[in-house]
Amino acid sequence: MISVLHLLPVGADFQTARSVELLAGHLGAEYRVQVRTIGRTGTYRDEIAAGFALRRSREFDVVHAWGIGAFATAVLTSRASIVFSPTDPLTSGHIRWLRAASSYRQFNCVVPSATLNRSLVERGIAPERVHLIRPGVEFSRVKRRRNNELRASLDLAPDDYVLLAPGQSTRGAGHVDALWAAAILHHLDPHYKLLLWGQGPDLDRVTRFRRHIVNVDCLRVAQPLLGRRLDFEDLLPATDMVLISAAGLTQTLPVAIAMAAALPIVAAVTYSVSELLEDHHTALMVAPGSPRAMAQRLLELREDSHLQWQLADRARAEAFDFYALTRFVDEHRTLYTQLTCGS
């Protein structure tokens, strides 16, 4: 039996938390999996406490560290094989630290996109130590049927046209641009609304922007409105179209989930998003940082129901091909087994 520890910060981002949850639940009986968190309310109060615990422990064959803090703890204290998955954009300082750590300990990196894979290799991480494993979508959670009761609870009228900006609100997600685009459309037709999940460090900035600059009633933030936590997938039945307004490196899992839901998508062109979507094949693409162009693309797509169906159908098919949960779990199993066998 292979013993795997997932070590991650308290309050980890959606993609990290979901990936750990799926691996803990689906690796199989031949794996003994534990999940431990670092932070004030976690398993360990800080990296120092986690380091002391790992230094004393010999129970794990593999420590999968999510985030640079967990990785630093593991690489300095654990005797187990180490896998590192970045959870935030890596700075030049982080890369220098990774290169320095590679001279001290052997470790493997797992990254969710070819963009990040290429970035690590170009900045000095050995290519044989970097593994591209794309996120896995749990298709059983993806609800496609329209839910009018949910829409009503989100203060959405039956004839509102709802744009979902996927994932958590972060700087990279560019939800301020999505709000600008929705506000432009709202001035043309008050039935246009933008739906946000209600999680992420940039959420307050987006809501302040709405109050002080946009100042129109076109934004719905799901979790505060409902007064409870939601899975991201729970928003899909309230959605008519997806607007991906990413301005830089952003999480790919919410995009893959939107593809799996067979919703028509308009997306800003960035390196990471362009790995998932192709213009006029699975989405309509637009230059990043241009809310006016986003609004125009949304109008074009709404007016062409046949194109909507084509894009959404192809996107769902590609999500099944490239983001299946079984592939995600199998590729991690293979890596963990290789590390344990010493190959």
HELIX and SHEET records of a PDB file:
HELIX    1   1 PHE A   14  HIS A   26  1                                  13    
HELIX    2   2 GLU A   47  ARG A   56  1                                  10    
HELIX    3   3 ILE A   68  THR A   77  1                                  10    
HELIX    4   4 SER A   92  SER A  102  1                                  11    
HELIX    5   5 ALA A  114  GLU A  122  1                                   9    
HELIX    6   6 PRO A  127  ARG A  129  5                                   3    
HELIX    7   7 PHE A  139  ARG A  141  5                                   3    
HELIX    8   8 ASN A  148  SER A  153  1                                   6    
HELIX    9   9 HIS A  175  LEU A  188  1                                  14    
HELIX   10  10 LEU A  203  PHE A  209  1                                   7    
HELIX   11  11 ARG A  210  VAL A  214  3                                   5    
HELIX   12  12 ALA A  222  LEU A  226  1                                   5    
HELIX   13  13 PHE A  232  ALA A  238  5                                   7    
HELIX   14  14 LEU A  253  ALA A  260  1                                   8    
HELIX   15  15 TYR A  271  SER A  274  1                                   4    
HELIX   16  16 PRO A  291  ARG A  302  1                                  12    
HELIX   17  17 SER A  305  PHE A  322  1                                  18    
HELIX   18  18 LEU A  325  CYS A  341  1                                  17    
SHEET    1   A 6 TYR A  31  ILE A  38  0                                        
SHEET    2   A 6 ILE A   2  PRO A   9  1                                        
SHEET    3   A 6 VAL A  62  TRP A  66  1                                        
SHEET    4   A 6 SER A  81  SER A  85  1                                        
SHEET    5   A 6 PHE A 107  VAL A 111  1                                        
SHEET    6   A 6 VAL A 130  LEU A 132  1                                        
SHEET    1   B 6 LEU A 219  VAL A 221  0                                        
SHEET    2   B 6 TYR A 192  LEU A 196  1                                        
SHEET    3   B 6 TYR A 161  LEU A 164  1                                        
SHEET    4   B 6 MET A 241  ILE A 244  1                                        
SHEET    5   B 6 ILE A 265  ALA A 268  1                                        
SHEET    6   B 6 LEU A 284  VAL A 286  1                                        
END                                                                             
